Amino acid sequence: MKFGVVIFPSKKLQDLANSYRKRYDPHYSLITPHLTLKYSFEATEEEAKEYAEKLRRVAVNHNAFPLKTSKISSFQPVNNVIYLKVDKTEELSALHNEINQEFSEQNLDYAFVPHITIGQKLSNDEHSDVFGSLRMTKINHEETVDRFHLLYQLENGSWTVYETFRLGKE
């Protein structure tokens, strides 16, 4: 099975992301807007239970923290992904690092750039058009993150929550 670790933002930020995703993201119907902490990886049901235990321990080591987003950005020329840029804070980086250290046999494909995807798999022309019109959009959103989630992928390609982990002492 495929698993991943994410933060789901508030409904307000999800609604904003979805206003773009329904037009520009072919994965719109497969997963809720999210910030990826651990990219998808293969694991058995037994391994997933072990990972969940590790993630419970990680959650206890971290407190709730602010999540801020202020602009729309892009990963081009690496790929044609457009996203809501999430400010990289010490708390968010520490959580990401500790989760990925727990999965040390999984290697990181990219440097950690906290973001919420709003468009992907666009042609070069589409990307240029869409990003050109969105890049000056000012977004001023701040919220508090107090949990993260271990997800798994269903046979139809959609993702669902396997377990939720609250930050801080239980």
ZAZABA-545815 format. One record per residue (C-alpha): residue in three letters; x negated, y negated, z. Coordinates in steps of 0.5 Angstrom, whole numbers, padded with zeros to 4 digits, always signed. Last residue first. Example, Ala and Ser with C-alpha at 12.3 -4.5 7.8 and 13.67 -1.06 7.14 Angstrom:
2
SER-0027+0002+0014/ALA-0025+0009+0016/
***
This chain:
170
GLU+0003-0028+0050/LYS-0003-0032+0050/GLY-0004-0036+0044/LEU-0002-0036+0037/ARG+0005-0031+0035/PHE+0003-0025+0031/THR+0009-0023+0026/GLU+0009-0016+0023/TYR+0010-0012+0017/VAL+0013-0018+0013/THR+0016-0017+0006/TRP+0013-0018-0001/SER+0016-0017-0007/GLY+0012-0013-0013/ASN+0018-0008-0014/GLU+0015-0003-0010/LEU+0014-0007-0004/GLN+0008-0011-0002/TYR+0006-0011+0005/LEU+0006-0017+0010/LEU+0002-0019+0016/HIS+0004-0025+0019/PHE+0002-0032+0022/ARG+0005-0036+0028/ASP+0005-0042+0032/VAL+0003-0047+0026/THR+0005-0055+0028/GLU+0008-0059+0022/GLU+0005-0065+0018/HIS+0007-0067+0011/ASN+0005-0074+0007/ILE+0006-0072+0000/LYS+0003-0077-0005/THR+0005-0075-0012/MET-0001-0078-0016/ARG-0003-0071-0019/LEU+0004-0069-0021/SER+0005-0071-0028/GLY-0002-0069-0030/PHE-0002-0063-0026/VAL+0004-0061-0030/ASP+0002-0063-0037/SER-0006-0060-0036/HIS-0003-0054-0034/GLU+0002-0053-0039/ASP-0004-0054-0044/ASN-0008-0050-0041/SER-0003-0044-0041/LEU+0000-0043-0034/LYS-0001-0037-0030/GLN+0000-0041-0023/GLY+0004-0047-0020/ILE+0006-0049-0013/THR+0001-0045-0009/ILE+0000-0047-0002/HIS-0007-0049+0000/PRO-0013-0048+0005/VAL-0019-0047+0001/PHE-0023-0041+0003/ALA-0029-0040-0001/TYR-0027-0034-0006/ASP-0027-0027-0007/LEU-0028-0025+0000/ASN-0030-0018+0001/GLN-0026-0013+0005/GLU-0030-0008+0009/SER-0031-0014+0014/PHE-0023-0014+0016/GLU-0024-0016+0023/GLN-0029-0022+0020/ASN-0023-0024+0015/ILE-0018-0025+0021/GLU-0024-0029+0025/ASN-0026-0033+0019/HIS-0019-0035+0018/LEU-0017-0037+0025/ALA-0023-0041+0026/SER-0022-0045+0019/LEU-0015-0046+0021/GLU-0017-0049+0028/GLU-0023-0053+0025/THR-0018-0056+0020/LYS-0018-0056+0013/ASP-0013-0060+0010/VAL-0007-0057+0006/LYS-0007-0058-0001/LEU-0001-0057-0004/TYR-0002-0053-0011/ILE-0003-0052-0018/VAL-0007-0046-0021/ASN-0010-0046-0028/ASN-0016-0042-0026/VAL-0024-0044-0025/PRO-0023-0050-0029/GLN-0018-0052-0025/PHE-0017-0050-0018/SER-0012-0056-0018/SER-0009-0061-0013/ILE-0003-0064-0010/LYS-0003-0068-0004/SER-0002-0070+0003/THR-0002-0063+0007/LYS-0002-0063+0014/LEU-0002-0056+0019/PRO-0003-0058+0026/PHE-0005-0052+0031/ALA-0002-0047+0036/ASN-0007-0044+0040/HIS-0012-0038+0038/ASN-0015-0032+0041/VAL-0009-0029+0043/ALA-0007-0029+0035/VAL-0014-0025+0034/ARG-0012-0019+0039/ARG-0005-0018+0035/LEU-0009-0018+0029/LYS-0013-0013+0031/GLU-0007-0009+0033/ALA-0004-0010+0026/TYR-0010-0008+0023/GLU-0010-0001+0027/LYS-0003+0000+0025/ALA-0004-0002+0018/GLU-0010+0003+0017/GLU-0004+0009+0019/GLU+0000+0006+0014/THR-0005+0006+0009/ALA-0009+0000+0006/GLU-0010-0004+0000/PHE-0012-0011+0000/SER-0008-0018-0001/TYR-0012-0024+0001/LYS-0013-0026+0008/LEU-0011-0033+0011/THR-0006-0034+0005/LEU-0002-0041+0006/HIS+0005-0039+0004/PRO+0011-0041+0000/THR+0016-0035+0000/ILE+0014-0028-0004/LEU+0017-0025-0010/SER+0022-0029-0013/TYR+0017-0035-0014/HIS+0012-0031-0017/PRO+0012-0033-0024/ASP+0010-0040-0021/TYR+0012-0047-0025/ARG+0019-0048-0025/LYS+0022-0045-0019/ARG+0015-0046-0016/TYR+0016-0054-0016/SER+0022-0055-0012/ASN+0020-0048-0008/ALA+0014-0052-0005/LEU+0018-0058-0003/ASP+0023-0053+0000/GLN+0018-0049+0003/LEU+0015-0055+0007/LYS+0022-0057+0010/LYS+0023-0049+0011/SER+0017-0050+0016/PRO+0010-0046+0013/PHE+0009-0039+0012/ILE+0002-0037+0015/VAL-0001-0031+0011/VAL-0004-0024+0012/GLY-0004-0019+0006/PHE-0002-0012+0005/LYS-0002-0007-0001/MET+0000+0000+0000/
***
